Amino acid sequence: MQFKFIEGGVAAAEGFTASGVLNKIKASRTTFDTALIFSDALCNAAGVFTQNRVKAECVKFTKNQIADGKAQAVIMNSGNANACTGAQGYENARKEADAVASRLKIDAGNVLVCSTGVIGQQLPVEKILNGLDESVAKLSKTGNVEARQAIMTTDTKYKEVALETEIGGKNVRMGTMAKGSGMIHINLGTMLSVVTTDCAISAEMLEKALKKSVAGTYNCVSVDGDTSTNDTLLILANGMAGNAEIVSEGAEFDAFCEALDTLNTQMAKKIAADGEGATRLVTCNVVGADTVENARGLAKAVICSNLVKAAFFGADANWGRILDAMGYSGFFFTPEKTSVSFLSREGAKRYFDDGDVNGGKENSIKVFDHGVPLNFDEEKAKKILLEEAVEILVELDDGSAKGTAWGCDLTYDYVKINGDYRT
């Protein structure tokens, strides 16, 4: 299937506009902190949310709002998570939805609300409400540039992708933006993401596609092992591409899922690459597992290990930590049939252009072969691990399933960032 990566993010698809404004939700903020996304037409919608038992009030509110499978606007803020704020926090989310609906002249039940930032402080909702006229006035096809900045907290890079492809004989566009740098251990870190598309697809099939895609993309990302109270991934489809609505599985549904997977994989890698304090993007590929579930579980166990992450910060080819993480993961594999290699590309950068493989010549070194340690060149291994984008390849002999997970190294800066996050 052919994809063309394009500009526009969440405003790339037909009928969608976006904006970003500065409402000073956090006094020290100097860049945009409130994003608004709007569709000219009512959308079918679906979402997946944090599995943390402690859920932000905006998450509870939005889960209720999207239960009917419909949405037309999303308002998102940074600087305050509106989490652990009780009935007042829930009421503040409702006030946002009502005010947005009034300005846009749409049903308040079709407005979704997301927040990210400090937990346990009441959201200064009046600041958002006072800035809504500006948010609405600035809605445009280029507003994605400000919107993608408005949801950033400790992120050092904005995260955005858009593509176009053909589904049902029509040109279909799909775009997304996300934030996420710390408190990232996604189980559907604070992770917020919105996907917009002009494809015509029912709410039921949209939810099925989203959950299927999340399992192999967003849920395979971990920065620090902390699952946020606010994790939210939303998808809105307004049908303005004009294709026959996808209402069942088949070739068109498969094409939609492939496009969504492509988009979400790019975003998963961007989030992992921008882990708080990170200097390396670490990818773990597990091949030859007996099931996909085991392959993904083993890969994620490796990239979640603090000992593995610390070894990558030091460019130390300590493969024993990889085997150790796999061994305590609870996922099946046969140690005696396991091999481990390290790979990288010369000059690779952990930040990448959409769809491109960066770096030059690929270098690799095998350090463990079918349960037996190898005498390998430590200097070559260190050179490989000093690149910004590094891969751990785990080869099993238990089946034909494979899985991938993305993470980063653990650095001194991670502690510094989180030691004074509230200030």
C-alpha positions in Angstrom: 0.0 0.0 0.0 1.4 3.4 -1.0 1.5 6.3 1.5 2.6 9.9 0.9 3.7 11.8 4.0 2.4 15.3 3.9 2.3 18.5 6.0 -0.7 19.6 8.1 -0.8 17.3 11.1 -4.3 17.3 12.7 -5.5 19.9 10.1 -4.3 17.9 7.1 -7.6 16.0 6.5 -10.5 17.7 4.7 -12.7 19.7 7.0 -10.4 19.9 10.0 -8.8 23.1 11.4 -6.8 23.8 14.5 -5.4 26.6 16.7 -3.1 27.3 19.6 -3.1 30.2 22.0 -1.3 31.2 25.3 -3.6 31.5 28.3 -0.9 31.4 31.0 -2.4 28.3 32.6 1.0 27.9 34.2 2.4 31.3 35.1 5.9 30.6 33.8 4.6 29.5 30.4 5.8 31.6 27.4 4.5 29.5 24.5 1.1 28.3 23.5 -0.7 26.2 26.1 -4.3 25.6 24.8 -5.1 23.8 21.5 -8.4 23.5 19.7 -9.3 21.1 16.9 -12.5 21.4 15.0 -14.3 19.5 12.2 -16.8 21.2 9.9 -18.8 18.0 10.0 -19.9 15.8 12.9 -17.4 12.9 13.3 -17.6 9.3 14.2 -15.1 8.9 17.1 -13.4 6.5 19.4 -10.8 6.6 22.1 -8.5 4.6 24.4 -7.6 5.9 27.8 -5.2 5.3 30.7 -5.5 2.1 32.6 -4.2 3.8 35.7 -6.8 3.4 38.5 -6.3 7.1 39.2 -7.9 8.8 36.2 -7.9 12.5 35.6 -11.2 14.3 35.7 -10.9 15.2 32.0 -10.4 11.6 31.2 -13.6 10.6 33.1 -15.4 13.4 31.3 -14.2 12.6 27.8 -14.9 8.9 28.2 -18.5 9.8 28.9 -18.6 12.3 26.1 -17.3 9.8 23.5 -19.5 6.9 24.6 -22.0 7.5 21.8 -19.2 7.4 19.2 -19.6 11.0 18.1 -17.4 14.1 18.4 -16.7 17.4 16.5 -14.2 19.3 18.6 -11.3 18.7 21.0 -9.9 21.2 23.4 -6.5 20.4 25.0 -4.4 22.3 27.5 -0.9 21.9 29.0 0.3 23.2 32.4 -2.3 21.5 34.5 -3.5 17.9 34.4 -6.9 18.4 36.0 -6.2 15.1 37.8 -7.1 14.3 41.4 -9.3 17.4 41.5 -12.7 15.8 42.4 -16.1 17.1 41.5 -14.8 20.6 40.8 -12.3 19.3 38.3 -15.0 17.4 36.5 -17.2 20.5 36.5 -14.4 22.5 35.0 -14.1 20.0 32.1 -17.8 20.3 31.5 -17.5 24.1 31.5 -14.9 23.9 28.8 -17.1 21.7 26.7 -20.1 23.9 27.1 -18.1 27.1 26.3 -16.5 25.5 23.2 -19.8 24.3 21.9 -21.4 27.7 22.4 -18.6 29.5 20.4 -18.7 26.9 17.6 -22.4 26.5 17.6 -22.3 22.7 18.0 -23.7 20.2 20.5 -21.8 20.3 23.9 -22.0 16.5 23.9 -19.6 16.4 21.0 -16.7 18.3 22.6 -13.9 16.3 24.1 -11.5 17.7 26.7 -7.9 16.7 27.4 -5.3 18.1 29.9 -1.7 17.5 30.8 0.7 18.9 33.4 0.9 19.0 37.1 -1.4 16.6 39.1 -3.4 17.8 42.1 -4.0 21.4 41.3 -7.4 22.8 40.3 -7.5 23.9 36.6 -7.7 27.7 36.3 -10.6 27.1 33.8 -11.5 30.8 33.6 -8.2 31.5 31.8 -9.2 28.9 29.1 -12.7 30.3 28.8 -11.4 33.8 28.5 -9.1 32.8 25.7 -11.8 30.8 23.7 -12.7 33.7 21.4 -9.1 33.8 20.3 -8.9 30.0 20.0 -11.9 30.0 17.7 -10.9 33.0 15.7 -7.5 31.4 15.0 -8.8 28.1 13.7 -7.2 27.4 10.3 -5.6 24.8 8.1 -2.2 25.9 9.3 -3.2 26.1 13.0 -1.7 22.7 13.6 1.7 24.4 14.0 0.5 26.3 17.1 -1.7 23.4 18.3 1.2 20.9 18.3 3.2 23.3 20.5 0.4 24.0 22.9 0.2 20.5 24.2 4.0 20.2 25.0 5.2 20.0 28.6 8.7 18.6 29.0 8.8 17.6 25.3 11.8 19.1 23.5 10.3 18.3 20.1 6.8 18.6 18.8 5.3 15.3 17.5 3.2 15.3 14.4 2.7 13.2 11.3 0.2 13.2 8.4 -0.2 11.1 5.3 -2.5 10.5 2.4 -3.4 7.3 0.6 -6.3 5.8 -1.4 -9.2 3.9 0.2 -12.3 2.9 -1.7 -11.1 4.8 -4.8 -10.9 8.1 -2.9 -7.9 10.1 -1.7 -8.0 9.9 2.1 -5.9 12.0 4.5 -5.0 11.1 8.1 -3.1 13.3 10.5 -2.1 13.3 14.2 -0.3 15.2 16.9 0.9 14.0 20.3 2.8 15.0 23.4 4.7 12.7 25.6 8.2 12.7 27.1 8.0 11.5 30.7 5.6 9.5 32.7 5.4 7.2 29.7 4.5 3.6 30.0 1.4 3.4 27.9 -1.1 0.8 28.7 -4.4 1.6 27.0 4.1 9.7 30.1 1.7 11.9 30.1 0.7 10.9 26.7 -2.0 12.7 24.7 -2.7 12.1 21.1 -5.4 13.0 18.6 -5.8 11.4 15.1 -8.0 13.1 12.5 -9.1 11.7 9.2 -11.6 12.4 6.4 -12.2 8.7 5.8 -15.8 7.5 6.1 -15.8 4.7 8.7 -18.3 3.8 11.3 -17.7 4.4 15.0 -17.7 0.6 15.7 -15.0 -0.1 13.0 -13.0 3.0 14.1 -12.8 1.7 17.7 -11.8 -1.8 16.4 -9.1 -0.3 14.2 -7.8 2.0 17.0 -7.6 -0.8 19.6 -5.9 -3.1 17.1 -3.3 -0.4 16.2 -2.6 0.7 19.8 -1.6 -2.9 20.8 1.4 -2.9 18.4 2.4 0.8 18.5 1.6 3.1 21.5 1.4 0.3 23.9 4.9 -0.8 22.9 6.4 2.5 24.2 8.0 3.1 27.6 10.2 5.9 28.8 10.2 5.4 32.5 7.7 2.7 33.6 5.2 5.2 34.9 1.6 5.0 33.4 0.1 8.5 33.5 -3.3 9.5 35.0 -4.1 11.3 31.7 -3.1 9.0 28.8 -5.6 9.6 26.0 -5.7 8.7 22.4 -8.6 10.0 20.3 -9.6 9.4 16.7 -12.1 11.5 14.7 -13.4 10.6 11.2 -15.7 13.1 9.4 -16.2 11.1 6.2 -15.5 14.1 3.9 -13.2 12.1 1.7 -16.3 10.7 0.1 -15.5 7.0 0.2 -18.2 4.5 0.9 -18.4 4.2 4.7 -16.4 1.3 6.1 -18.9 -0.7 8.2 -17.2 -4.2 8.3 -13.9 -5.9 7.9 -12.5 -6.4 4.5 -10.0 -4.9 2.1 -10.9 -1.3 2.8 -10.8 -1.8 6.6 -7.4 -3.4 6.2 -6.2 -0.4 4.2 -7.4 1.9 6.9 -5.7 -0.1 9.6 -2.4 -0.1 7.6 -2.5 3.7 7.3 -3.3 4.1 11.0 -0.5 1.7 12.0 1.9 3.6 9.9 0.9 6.9 11.5 1.0 5.5 15.1 4.3 3.7 14.6 5.9 7.0 13.6 4.4 8.7 16.7 5.5 5.9 19.0 9.1 6.3 17.9 8.9 10.1 18.2 7.7 9.8 21.8 10.4 7.3 22.7 13.1 9.4 21.1 12.1 12.4 23.1 12.1 10.7 26.5 13.0 13.0 29.3 16.8 13.5 29.3 17.3 10.8 26.6 20.3 10.7 24.4 19.4 7.5 22.5 16.3 5.9 20.9 16.4 2.2 21.7 14.4 -0.2 19.6 14.0 -3.8 20.7 13.0 -6.3 17.9 12.1 -9.8 19.0 11.7 -12.4 16.2 11.0 -16.1 16.2 8.6 -16.1 19.2 5.7 -18.5 19.6 3.1 -15.7 19.8 2.9 -12.0 19.0 1.9 -11.3 22.6 5.0 -13.0 23.9 7.2 -11.2 21.3 5.8 -7.8 22.2 5.9 -8.6 26.0 9.6 -9.6 25.8 10.5 -6.6 23.7 8.8 -4.2 26.1 10.4 -5.9 29.2 13.8 -5.2 27.7 13.3 -1.5 26.9 11.6 -1.0 30.4 14.6 -2.4 32.3 16.4 0.5 34.1 19.5 -1.6 34.1 19.3 -2.0 30.3 18.5 1.7 29.9 21.5 2.7 32.1 23.8 0.4 30.1 22.7 2.1 26.9 23.5 5.5 28.4 27.0 4.2 29.0 27.2 2.5 25.6 27.9 -0.8 27.5 27.2 -4.0 25.6 25.9 -5.7 28.8 23.7 -8.3 27.1 23.2 -10.1 30.4 20.8 -7.5 31.5 18.7 -8.1 28.4 18.4 -11.8 29.1 17.7 -11.0 32.7 14.8 -8.7 31.8 13.3 -11.3 29.5 13.6 -14.0 32.1 11.6 -12.1 34.8 9.1 -10.7 32.3 6.7 -13.7 32.6 6.6 -14.1 28.8 7.6 -17.4 27.3 10.9 -18.0 25.4 13.6 -20.7 25.4 16.9 -19.2 26.8 18.9 -22.0 25.2 17.6 -21.1 21.8 18.1 -17.3 22.2 20.5 -15.0 20.4 21.2 -11.3 20.9 22.8 -8.7 18.6 23.2 -5.0 18.6 22.7 -2.9 15.5 22.9 0.8 14.5 23.5 3.0 11.4 26.5 5.3 11.2 25.4 8.9 11.9 21.9 7.8 12.8 19.8 10.4 14.7 17.1 9.6 17.2 14.9 12.2 15.6 13.9 11.2 12.1 12.1 12.5 9.1 8.7 10.8 8.5 9.2 7.5 6.7 12.9 7.9 6.3 15.6 5.6 7.6 18.4 7.9 8.7 22.1 7.2 8.9 24.5 5.5 6.6 26.0 2.0 6.7 24.5 -0.5 9.1 26.8 -2.0 11.7 25.9 -5.0 13.8 27.5 -7.4 16.3 26.2 -10.6 17.8 27.0 -11.0 21.5 25.0 -14.1 22.4 24.3 -17.1 20.2 21.7 -19.9 21.0 22.3 -19.7 24.7 26.1 -19.3 24.5 28.1 -16.1 25.1 30.4 -15.0 22.3 33.8 -13.4 22.4 33.0 -10.2 20.7 34.9 -7.0 19.9 34.1 -4.6 22.8 35.3 -1.6 20.9 33.1 -2.3 17.9 30.2 -2.9 20.2 30.7 0.4 22.0 31.0 2.3 18.7 27.6 0.8 17.6 26.0 1.7 21.0 27.3 5.3 20.8 25.0 6.1 17.9 21.7 7.9 18.7 19.4 5.3 17.3 20.3 1.7 18.4 18.5 -1.6 17.9 18.5 -4.7 20.1 17.8 -7.8 18.0 16.6 -10.8 19.9 16.3 -13.9 17.8 14.3 -16.8 19.2 13.7 -20.3 17.8 10.2 -20.8 19.3 8.0 -19.9 16.3 7.5 -17.2 13.7 5.9 -14.3 15.6 7.6 -11.0 16.1 7.2 -7.8 18.1 8.8 -4.4 18.6 9.1 -2.0 21.5 10.6 1.5 21.7 12.3 3.2 24.6 15.3 5.3 25.4 18.3 5.4 27.7 18.2 6.5 31.4 20.3 9.6 32.0 21.3 12.0 34.8 19.0 14.6 33.2 15.9 12.5 33.7 16.4 12.8 37.5 17.1 16.6 37.2 13.9 17.2 35.1 11.7 15.3 37.5 13.4 16.6 40.6 11.9 20.0 40.1 9.0 19.4 37.7 6.4 21.4 39.7 8.6 24.5 39.6 
